[in-house]
Amino acid sequence: MQKCTLCVHRVTKGLLPACVTTCIAKTRFFGEVNELSKVIRQKRAKTVSITVSDTGPSGIYTNR
């Protein structure tokens, strides 16, 4: 096991780290914080949340 160097040999050539390019789920990102926060905001806008009302827990547990 070696410590991650963020593929400095690739980044200096203008490429992304290998872990980012090979991530099957496309969940790894690399770059400046401002750019990454923009990507996160765009991804959050695409997510859909479904809420079901009037559903409570089927059992209530108390610690006595």
N, C-alpha and C positions, 0 to 999 in steps of 0.2 A: 504494500500500500504506500502510495506517495501522496504528499500534500498537493492539493489543487493549486495550479498557478494561473488559472483562468486562460490557459493556452496562450501564454504571452507570445509565443512564436507565431500564432495565427493572428492575434489581435494587432500586432505591430504591422502586419501586412494588410490590415483592413478587413480581415475575416472575422466571423463570429467564433466563439469557442466551440469545440467539437460537441460538448454536451448540449448546446443550444440547437445546433444543426441536426443532431441525431435524435432529439427528443420526439418520440412517436406521438405523445399526447399534446405536443406544442404548448407545454406549460412552463418552459424555461425561457427567460428573456435576458438580454444583456444590452447595456447601454447607459446613457445618462439618465439621472433620476427624473428630470422633467419629461423626457421622451417616454420613459416607462410609465409614469403616472398617467400620461395621455392614453397609452395603450390599455391600461387597466380600466380607465373610465369608459373607453369604447367597449371593452369586453363586458363590463357590468351593465351597460345600456342594452346589450343584446340578450342578457339573461332574463328569464321569465320566472316570476314567482307566483305560485298558486296558493291562495289561502282558503281554507275551508272554515267557515264560521260555525259556531255552536258545537264545537267538538272539544270535549274536555277529557281529562284522563279517565280511563276505565276503572281505575282503582286509586284510592287515596291512602297513602302510607303515612303513619305518624310515628315519631320516635318518642316512645314513652319511657 
